[in-house]
């Protein structure tokens, strides 16, 4: 099982950090650092060869977790612009995790595709490695930092300090970010289509005739596009919290969040003890947001990491962002009714402290430049404000902000059939959480319709990114071994249950 913090960060579906965005200071060029000569002692280690690639020992870690993992790493150069193969090159950062006896690995490795867009596969993976325990007994797991993320020519800019940045400020910051990053990258060539070409180049380099793909959230878009372009090279796909090919990202988030909150808050209103103690969480949330929009409040709170007291302004957008990200994970969402009720009664400190902790974790988990290259090239037409979303928790702020930022961002090209449904005989396992606030079960139903060898599992009471929930790791491994989704016995998933809402900070009523 993944930790609570892990699942919150992995659950950042497309555009997760856009509620507030400022791009002024680019992150260090980690791709250049990756090219530095190895220390002498490390250089003497005999490399592990996989196809034509030479891997050497490395440690995978995450800026958001203490988890680390021993692996083998290498780099592999690809053209930034495949239309100009003699031009600038990108050194893709690649990690390999082998079975205990590497020579026993099956010939078809598993590629893990991270979410976001903007997350690094090598940084995301250590936190979910337990879900791959059975898979790793028989297969290599390959992690490729998608171009623009991690150590593959990272395209990152600092997020804003202010939650209430104006649309004009967001547009200006995106333009500044693009201007700065354009010195190291042609931002038109950091799309999903470019990443799919990279993956197939890596497949060929390691000498694999066919590969298995598991994508989480945005990674499911990459997996679907790969299976569409390279069906003969795709042995199986696992789509965890799937983004349908047909989907235009932009204004989907507000309605999906509200629908998920209705299900999650019903756990309180349907519980006599919770309802008596905390009332109607949605009504209290609406009242809290309205009050903060009219009059933001200055709050003293204790920093969760240092224990020191700070003072800051709590705004409606801060609360909306916290609610959105906690909704990804029902274990955390169980706290929301209590947090909201406390804030409605003038006790804002706990809510503010958690919001700040979440913002700090999110800051280091997304490559915002790469994210904008993807969504502005592939989803620009979907960024339209809708009247019916005006009264939702998120409102139209995300759609308006994305449209403004994308108006200044360089855009790449995508194939004419990019947004057509994936219709393939490739074996597929589709996973959804019942309470997912960004890729709800109906998305899985839509995708599974055109996959004759596919099967959908909707996990009871779960949120976003569910491959590590309950017995799902076992089913995942069985599917990769057999590629027979229809034969999987999913009765073990019936043991999954709902997380009761907290009626106090000590937990729920017995």
Secondary structure, 3 states (H helix, E strand, C coil): CCCHHHHHHHCCCCCCCCCCCCCCCECCCHHHHHCCCCCHHHHCCCCEEECCEEEEEEEEEECCEEEEEEEEEEEEEEECCCCCCCCCEEEEEEEEECCCCHHHCCCCCEEEECCCCCCCHHHHHHHHHHHHCCHHHCCCEEEECCCCCCCCCCCCECCCCCCCCCHHHHHHHHHHHHHHHCCCCCHHHCCHHHHHHHHHHHHHHHCCCCEEEEEECHHHHHHHHHHHHCHHHEEEEEEECCCCCCCCCCCCHHHHHHHHHHHHHHHHHCCHHHHHHHCCHHHHHHHHHHHHHHCCEEEEEECCCCCCEEEEEECHHHHHHHHHHHHCCHHHHCCHHHHHHHHHCCCCHHHHHHHHHHHHHHHCCCCHHHHHHHHHHHCHHHCCCCHHHCCCCCCCHHHHHHHHHHCCCCCCCCCCCCCCCCCCCCEEEEEEECCCCCCCHHHHHHHHCCCCCEEEEEECCCCCCCCCCCCHHHHHHHHHHHCCHHHCCHHHHHHCCCCCCCCECCECCC
